[in-house]
Amino acid sequence: MKIEYEDGTLRIENALGLRWQLNDVGKPEFTFSYDALSVTEQHAVRRVRGSMYPLAEAEAGEVRDFLRNQNPPPGVTLQRQVVADLRAFAHGLINSVVSQLEYEGLLDVMITARDGSTDLYAEEARRVLTYVDAVWNAYYGLAAQIRNTPETELASAKEYAGTMPFPPAMEHFSNVLPSELFDTAQRNR
């Protein structure tokens, strides 16, 4: 379980791992004073003005009791959270390929790969788009599966992410320069 509070923003993760954030909320009332608060399994600290203080065991227990009594807002479900985490992971997979191949973004890839393009990297960009399609197809299939899985049977986002298509070696995308470019250079010697 985790809780963070600062400047009207309350972030909670309950015992089931469900996370949510509430904005513009009043500070939860405890027997101790604080301006900001952070309690996790690893630490329990509060900030008062510019100074940090560890919570006493009784204070940390008070916060944990508060956490146990918190319910997520309507619409916040474990299924939606896992799907959102998986979507972020899919973006990360795609962006890692796009950035490693030094494209400015997916729009740059699409322009380079457009039909009829004579760009030297058009075929590379088409292979990137094929990979992007594979990632999104896997994501949409998993998202549908997750939405229809009872909460008690859900796997972690990490386990679902392990079934996503990871990027192949960069050579898969890059070894596509037309060989005629080199043949012409050799013939002109």
Number of C-alpha atoms within 10 A of each C-alpha: 16 20 21 18 23 17 12 14 15 20 15 21 18 18 11 10 13 18 18 17 14 14 12 9 12 13 16 12 10 11 9 10 11 20 16 19 23 19 20 14 7 6 11 21 18 20 17 12 9 6 9 14 12 15 19 12 10 10 16 18 13 14 22 17 11 14 17 11 8 11 12 15 10 6 7 13 15 21 23 15 16 22 21 14 16 23 19 11 18 21 13 12 18 21 17 13 22 20 12 9 16 11 15 11 13 18 10 13 22 15 13 21 22 14 10 8 12 11 13 14 19 21 21 23 26 18 18 25 18 11 20 22 13 14 21 17 14 16 22 14 10 18 20 12 13 21 16 11 13 10 13 8 8 17 13 14 19 12 11 18 19 9 11 19 17 15 16 10 9 13 9 12 19 15 11 15 13 11 8 9 10 10 10 10 9 9 7 6 5
